[in-house]
Amino acid sequence: MDKIVVEKEVVVGDGGGGTGSNAIWALAFIIIVGMIVGALYYSGALKKLTAPAAQKINVEVSAPAAAPAAPAAPAR
């Protein structure tokens, strides 16, 4: 049985990690995270997670006492 050897040159790139590519990925990441945080904020989910526990305060409101009558004007 004869052996057949096939040789092929495989060119491996540098990974595409250029400065422009990294800047575009960073910008895309910031936009996506901003959209997620904005959606959580405007839906109210973020406020519910960060808000302190609600406290109920009982306040009794009543009408003030009647003002005293003004003194009568002196007779002439």
RAGIZI-V299827 format. One record per pair of residues at least 4 apart in sequence whose C-alpha atoms are under 8 Angstrom apart, sorted by the first residue. I is the first residue (numbers start at 1). GAP is how many residues later the second one is. If there is no record, write none. Layout:
i->(I & I)
gap->(GAP & GAP)
This chain:
i->(16 & 17 & 17 & 18 & 19 & 20 & 21 & 22 & 23 & 24 & 25 & 26 & 27 & 28 & 29 & 30 & 31 & 32 & 33 & 34 & 35 & 36 & 37 & 38 & 39 & 40 & 40 & 40 & 41 & 41 & 41 & 44 & 45 & 46 & 47)
gap->(5 & 4 & 5 & 4 & 4 & 4 & 4 & 4 & 4 & 4 & 4 & 4 & 4 & 4 & 4 & 4 & 4 & 4 & 4 & 4 & 4 & 4 & 4 & 4 & 4 & 4 & 5 & 6 & 4 & 5 & 6 & 4 & 4 & 4 & 4)
